[in-house]
Amino acid sequence: MKKEGQIRIPSGCAIAAVISKDGKKMSGDLITQAMKPMHVRSNGLGGGFAGYGIYPEYKDFYALHMFFDDRSSRISCEAFLKEYFEIVHCERIPTRKMPQITDEPIVWRYFIAPLKSMLANLQLDEKELVSRIVMKINKEQNGTYVFSSGKNMGTFKAVGYPEDVGVFYKLEEYEGYSWTGHGRYPTNTPGWWGGAHPFTLLDYSVVHNGEISSYDANRRFIEMFGYKCTLQTDTEVITYIMDYLVRVQGLTLTEAANVVAAPFWSTIEGNPDYASRRQFTYLRTVFPSLLVTGPFSIVLGYTGGLMVLNDRLKLRSMVIAEKDDRVFIASEEAAIRTMEPNAGKLRAPKGGEPVIIQVKEGAY
């Protein structure tokens, strides 16, 4: 019989994040190193990172990071993009050859600006146009996937352990005011390049530890509004839910969190504050299909901040610490100590209660 410590209890993937509240830039190597002490939380089937503030020279343009199976897929996609956007700059994303990273697709990035004539003809704002084109490419163009589409941010992911993925993408050459990282241990879905975390849409990125038992209900609802879940993993739907609630419906991040990790009805009824009780009731009544059930901890990245959220029963670990203007987040304290050995104010967020960290206005 194997003893405790000799078997792996699959309590989830590895998550880490760091943000400077003063908007100071940090090397991507910091978040890469944070993944090393959580190596056993992954199994080599997916690792990835998201960095914010990494493209200051192209900060006014949407950065599309894309996987292509072959050159013909790239050429076809470029022709399609030119129908809707001006391509300001494009290039292969720099990588280094590593024996740990195999089956590498063509990894490319485009900095684009929506054509004003197209926005006028379709009567869409630019974020909605970009969102629709991302969905269309991922659903309809074989051998092509858009895996990042925000301004002044980018996602870097692959099949492999996260600490190897960071080296593969040369993250030490990037600087950002906020970083998130993920090491994947897939249970019900395949390990492939597009299925690694983070999942992104526009400037929203999500890293997730856990399993979504409500996936089918969530997916069926969100796909009624033009979103397409094509990346073969349940986590993708959380990103689209957050985009729908915040960008489309205009909810605050706290309100969106109270939809995704809504309190139990008994908790709402026992809340002595009438205004809070009324708001929770409204959100649960209007968006019942967007309640995410099952064990989870997530970090949502967005322009100017991060949000940390656990499921309402706190079934997955997540800890937060601080040092000076930096806030550190991880599945395990060891990852935080790797980034900053002297970090203090260590705490664990409560189940269902969002922790939102903002960069001070104008700093990013």
C-alpha positions in Angstrom: 0.0 0.0 0.0 1.3 3.4 -1.0 1.7 5.9 1.8 0.7 9.6 1.8 3.2 11.5 -0.3 3.8 8.6 -2.6 0.8 9.1 -4.7 -0.5 12.2 -6.4 -3.8 13.6 -5.3 -5.1 15.5 -8.4 -6.2 18.6 -6.4 -5.8 20.7 -9.4 -3.5 22.5 -11.7 -0.8 25.2 -10.9 -1.7 28.9 -10.9 0.5 31.8 -10.2 0.2 35.6 -10.8 1.9 38.8 -9.9 0.9 42.5 -10.4 2.5 45.8 -9.7 0.0 48.3 -8.3 2.3 51.1 -9.4 2.4 49.8 -12.9 6.1 48.9 -12.7 7.4 46.5 -15.3 8.6 43.0 -14.3 10.4 40.4 -16.4 8.5 37.4 -17.6 11.2 35.3 -16.1 9.7 36.0 -12.6 6.4 34.2 -13.4 8.3 31.4 -15.2 10.4 30.7 -12.0 7.2 30.7 -9.9 6.0 27.6 -11.6 8.9 25.4 -10.7 8.0 24.5 -7.1 4.5 23.5 -8.3 5.9 21.1 -11.0 4.0 18.1 -9.6 0.6 19.9 -10.1 1.1 19.6 -13.9 1.7 16.6 -16.1 3.3 18.2 -19.1 0.1 18.4 -21.2 -0.2 22.2 -21.0 1.5 25.3 -19.7 1.1 29.0 -20.4 1.3 32.6 -19.4 -0.3 36.0 -20.0 1.5 39.3 -19.8 0.1 42.8 -19.7 1.9 45.9 -20.8 4.3 43.9 -22.9 3.7 45.7 -26.3 4.1 49.4 -25.5 5.2 50.2 -29.1 2.0 48.7 -30.4 -0.3 49.5 -27.5 -3.0 51.0 -29.6 -3.4 47.9 -31.8 -5.0 44.5 -31.1 -2.3 41.8 -30.8 -3.5 38.5 -32.3 -1.4 35.5 -31.3 -2.1 32.6 -33.6 -1.4 28.9 -34.2 -1.2 27.6 -37.8 -0.9 24.0 -38.8 0.9 25.0 -42.0 1.9 27.8 -44.3 -1.3 27.6 -46.4 -3.4 28.1 -43.3 -1.5 31.2 -42.5 -1.8 32.7 -46.0 -5.5 32.0 -46.1 -6.1 33.5 -42.7 -4.1 36.7 -43.6 -6.3 37.2 -46.6 -9.3 36.9 -44.4 -7.9 39.3 -41.8 -7.3 42.0 -44.5 -11.0 42.1 -45.2 -11.7 43.6 -41.8 -8.4 45.0 -40.4 -5.3 46.9 -41.3 -2.3 44.7 -40.5 0.2 47.1 -39.0 2.9 44.5 -38.3 3.2 40.8 -38.3 5.9 38.3 -37.5 6.7 34.8 -36.2 6.7 34.9 -32.4 10.3 34.2 -31.3 10.9 30.8 -29.7 13.9 28.7 -28.9 14.1 25.0 -29.8 13.7 22.7 -26.8 13.5 18.9 -26.7 10.7 19.2 -24.1 8.4 21.1 -26.5 7.3 19.0 -29.5 4.7 19.1 -32.3 5.2 22.9 -32.6 2.7 24.6 -34.9 3.6 27.8 -36.7 3.3 30.5 -34.0 2.6 34.0 -35.3 1.4 37.4 -34.2 -0.4 40.2 -35.9 -0.9 43.8 -34.7 -4.1 45.0 -36.3 -6.5 47.9 -36.4 -10.2 47.5 -37.5 -11.0 49.2 -40.7 -13.3 52.2 -40.1 -15.2 51.4 -43.2 -16.0 47.9 -41.9 -17.0 49.2 -38.5 -19.4 51.7 -40.2 -20.8 49.1 -42.6 -21.4 46.5 -39.8 -22.4 49.1 -37.2 -20.2 47.5 -34.6 -17.7 48.9 -32.1 -14.2 47.6 -32.5 -14.2 45.2 -29.6 -17.3 43.5 -30.9 -15.8 43.2 -34.3 -12.6 41.7 -33.0 -14.5 39.3 -30.8 -16.7 38.1 -33.7 -13.7 37.6 -36.0 -11.9 35.6 -33.4 -14.9 33.3 -33.0 -15.3 33.0 -36.8 -11.7 32.0 -37.3 -11.6 29.5 -34.5 -14.8 27.8 -35.6 -14.5 27.9 -39.4 -10.8 28.0 -40.4 -9.3 24.6 -40.2 -5.7 24.5 -38.8 -5.9 28.0 -37.5 -6.5 29.2 -33.9 -6.4 32.7 -32.4 -5.3 32.2 -28.8 -4.8 35.9 -27.8 -6.5 39.0 -29.0 -6.1 42.0 -26.6 -4.3 45.3 -26.7 -0.9 45.6 -25.1 -1.1 42.1 -23.8 -0.4 38.6 -25.0 -0.7 34.9 -24.1 2.0 32.4 -24.6 1.1 28.7 -24.3 2.0 25.2 -25.4 2.0 21.5 -24.6 4.6 21.1 -21.9 5.5 21.9 -18.4 5.0 25.7 -17.7 8.6 26.3 -16.7 9.7 24.9 -20.1 7.0 26.9 -21.9 8.3 30.1 -20.4 11.8 29.3 -21.6 10.5 28.2 -25.0 8.8 31.6 -25.6 11.8 33.6 -24.2 9.6 35.3 -21.6 12.7 36.8 -20.0 12.8 39.2 -23.0 9.4 40.6 -22.2 8.4 43.1 -19.4 4.9 43.7 -18.1 3.1 45.2 -15.1 1.1 42.0 -14.6 1.7 38.3 -15.3 -0.3 35.1 -14.9 0.9 31.5 -15.2 -0.6 28.1 -15.4 0.5 24.5 -15.3 -2.2 22.1 -16.6 -3.3 18.7 -15.4 -6.1 17.8 -17.7 -8.7 15.2 -16.6 -11.6 15.2 -19.0 -10.2 17.0 -22.0 -7.2 16.5 -24.3 -3.8 18.1 -23.9 -3.1 20.2 -27.0 -1.6 23.6 -27.8 -4.9 25.4 -28.1 -6.2 23.8 -24.9 -3.5 25.1 -22.6 -4.3 28.0 -20.3 -4.6 31.0 -20.2 -7.8 31.3 -22.3 -8.4 34.8 -23.6 -10.8 37.0 -25.4 -9.8 40.7 -26.1 -7.9 41.7 -22.9 -9.6 39.1 -20.6 -7.5 36.1 -19.7 -8.3 33.2 -17.4 -6.2 30.6 -15.6 -8.2 28.0 -13.9 -7.6 25.2 -11.4 -10.6 22.8 -11.1 -13.4 21.2 -13.0 -16.6 22.8 -14.2 -19.6 20.5 -13.7 -22.0 23.1 -15.1 -20.1 23.3 -18.4 -22.9 22.2 -20.7 -25.4 24.5 -19.2 -22.9 27.4 -19.3 -21.9 26.7 -22.8 -25.4 26.4 -24.2 -26.4 29.7 -22.7 -23.3 31.7 -23.8 -23.4 30.3 -27.3 -26.8 31.9 -27.8 -24.9 35.3 -27.8 -22.4 34.5 -30.6 -19.6 32.9 -28.5 -18.2 29.6 -29.8 -16.6 27.1 -27.5 -14.1 25.4 -29.9 -10.9 24.8 -27.8 -11.9 21.4 -26.3 -11.8 22.4 -22.6 -14.3 23.6 -20.1 -12.2 26.5 -18.9 -12.8 28.4 -22.2 -16.4 29.1 -21.2 -15.4 31.1 -18.1 -13.5 33.6 -20.3 -16.6 34.1 -22.5 -18.9 34.4 -19.5 -16.7 37.2 -18.0 -16.6 39.0 -21.4 -20.4 38.8 -21.7 -21.1 39.9 -18.2 -18.6 42.8 -18.0 -18.2 44.1 -21.6 -21.6 43.2 -23.0 -23.9 43.5 -20.0 -22.0 46.2 -18.2 -21.7 44.5 -14.8 -18.9 45.4 -12.5 -16.2 42.7 -11.8 -17.7 42.1 -8.3 -21.2 41.7 -9.8 -19.9 39.3 -12.4 -18.2 37.3 -9.7 -21.5 37.1 -7.8 -23.0 35.6 -10.9 -20.2 33.0 -11.5 -19.8 32.1 -7.8 -23.3 33.1 -6.6 -24.1 32.6 -2.9 -26.5 29.8 -2.0 -30.1 30.9 -1.7 -30.0 30.2 2.0 -27.0 32.5 2.3 -28.8 35.2 0.4 -32.0 34.9 2.5 -30.0 35.1 5.7 -28.2 38.3 4.7 -29.3 41.0 7.0 -28.5 43.8 4.6 -31.5 44.5 2.4 -29.6 46.1 -0.5 -27.1 43.2 -0.7 -29.9 40.7 -0.5 -31.8 42.4 -3.3 -28.8 42.6 -5.5 -27.8 38.9 -5.0 -31.4 37.9 -5.7 -31.5 39.9 -8.9 -28.2 38.5 -10.2 -29.1 34.9 -9.5 -32.6 35.4 -11.1 -31.4 37.1 -14.2 -28.3 34.9 -14.9 -29.1 31.5 -13.5 -27.4 29.6 -16.4 -24.1 31.4 -15.7 -23.5 30.0 -12.3 -20.3 28.0 -12.5 -20.5 24.9 -10.3 -17.8 22.5 -9.3 -14.4 23.1 -7.6 -12.5 26.0 -9.0 -10.0 28.8 -8.4 -9.4 31.3 -11.1 -7.3 34.4 -11.8 -8.9 36.8 -14.3 -6.4 39.1 -16.0 -7.6 42.3 -17.6 -6.1 45.7 -18.6 -5.1 47.4 -15.4 -5.8 44.6 -12.9 -6.4 41.0 -11.7 -9.3 39.3 -10.0 -9.0 36.2 -7.9 -12.0 34.0 -7.3 -12.7 30.7 -5.7 -15.8 28.6 -5.9 -18.3 29.3 -3.1 -17.2 26.2 -1.1 -13.5 26.9 -1.4 -12.6 23.5 -2.9 -9.4 24.6 -4.5 -6.4 26.3 -2.9 -5.3 29.9 -3.5 -3.2 32.2 -1.5 -2.2 35.9 -1.8 0.7 37.9 -0.4 2.2 41.4 -0.8 5.5 43.2 -0.8 5.8 46.9 -1.5 3.6 47.6 -4.6 3.5 44.0 -5.7 0.7 41.5 -5.1 1.5 37.8 -5.5 -1.1 35.0 -6.1 -0.5 31.3 -6.3 -2.0 27.9 -5.6 0.8 27.3 -3.1 2.8 29.6 -0.9 6.1 28.1 -2.2 5.4 29.8 -5.6 5.0 33.1 -3.9 8.3 32.7 -2.0 10.0 32.0 -5.2 8.9 35.3 -6.6 9.5 37.2 -3.3 10.9 35.5 -0.3 9.9 38.4 2.0 6.3 38.7 0.9 3.9 39.4 3.8 0.2 39.8 4.5 -0.3 36.1 3.5 -4.0 35.3 3.3 -6.4 32.9 1.6 -9.5 34.4 -0.2 -12.8 33.2 1.1 -15.0 31.0 -1.1 -17.1 33.0 -3.6 -15.6 36.4 -2.5 -13.6 38.1 -5.3 -10.3 39.8 -4.6 -9.7 42.6 -7.1 -6.3 44.2 -7.5 -6.1 47.4 -9.5 -3.1 49.2 -11.0 -3.3 52.9 -10.0 -5.0 55.0 -12.6 -2.8 56.0 -15.5 0.1 53.8 -14.4 -0.4 51.3 -17.2 
